[in-house]
Amino acid sequence: MLELTYNYGVEKYELGNAFGHIAIGVENVYQSVEKIRAAGGKVVREAGPMMHGNTVIAFVEDPDGYKIELLDAASFG
């Protein structure tokens, strides 16, 4: 689930003041990273387990420079 909001009275955001990052659950983080890379996307953290756990994550960057976390949907239970 992803919630998108509209903030009335705000006409423009600068990189860094809109939000930190969003996280999206995907079926296979490794495959998702390869699909994004093949489509010309920028991978800023390769797919792999978190430092203190087993949850597999990766980070990609959108054209505006915002980070998008991909995480293993199976870890949601």
C-alpha positions as CSV (number, residue, x, y, z in Angstrom):
1,M,0.0,0.0,0.0
2,L,1.2,3.5,-0.8
3,E,-0.5,6.6,0.3
4,L,-0.1,9.7,-1.8
5,T,-1.1,13.1,-0.4
6,Y,-1.6,16.6,-1.6
7,N,-0.4,19.4,0.7
8,Y,-2.6,22.4,0.1
9,G,-0.7,25.7,-0.1
10,V,2.6,24.0,-1.1
11,E,3.5,24.8,-4.7
12,K,7.0,23.3,-4.9
13,Y,9.2,21.0,-2.9
14,E,13.0,20.9,-2.9
15,L,14.9,17.7,-2.8
16,G,15.0,16.7,0.8
17,N,12.0,18.5,2.2
18,A,9.3,16.4,0.7
19,F,10.1,13.0,2.3
20,G,13.0,10.8,3.2
21,H,12.1,7.7,1.1
22,I,9.3,5.3,0.3
23,A,9.5,1.6,0.6
24,I,7.7,-0.8,-1.7
25,G,7.3,-4.6,-1.1
26,V,8.2,-6.7,-4.1
27,E,8.1,-10.4,-4.7
28,N,11.8,-10.7,-5.5
29,V,14.2,-7.9,-4.7
30,Y,17.0,-9.3,-6.8
31,Q,14.9,-9.7,-9.9
32,S,13.3,-6.2,-9.4
33,V,16.8,-4.6,-9.2
34,E,17.9,-6.3,-12.4
35,K,14.7,-5.2,-14.2
36,I,15.1,-1.6,-13.0
37,R,18.8,-1.6,-14.0
38,A,18.0,-3.1,-17.5
39,A,15.4,-0.3,-18.0
40,G,18.1,2.3,-17.3
41,G,17.3,2.9,-13.6
42,K,19.9,3.8,-11.0
43,V,20.6,1.3,-8.3
44,V,22.2,3.0,-5.2
45,R,22.2,-0.1,-2.9
46,E,22.4,-3.5,-4.4
47,A,20.0,-6.2,-3.3
48,G,21.0,-8.1,-0.2
49,P,20.2,-8.8,3.4
50,M,20.1,-6.0,5.9
51,M,23.1,-5.7,8.2
52,H,21.3,-6.9,11.3
53,G,18.7,-9.3,9.9
54,N,17.6,-11.4,7.0
55,T,15.2,-9.1,5.3
56,V,16.4,-8.5,1.7
57,I,16.4,-4.9,0.6
58,A,17.7,-2.6,-2.1
59,F,17.6,1.1,-2.9
60,V,17.0,2.7,-6.3
61,E,16.9,6.4,-7.1
62,D,14.2,8.2,-9.1
63,P,15.0,10.9,-11.7
64,D,14.6,13.6,-9.1
65,G,17.1,12.0,-6.7
66,Y,14.6,10.5,-4.2
67,K,15.4,7.1,-2.8
68,I,13.0,4.2,-3.2
69,E,13.5,1.1,-1.0
70,L,12.6,-2.3,-2.4
71,L,12.0,-4.9,0.3
72,D,11.1,-8.5,0.3
73,A,7.3,-8.7,0.5
74,A,7.6,-12.1,2.2
75,S,9.1,-10.4,5.2
76,F,5.7,-8.8,5.9
77,G,4.3,-12.2,6.9
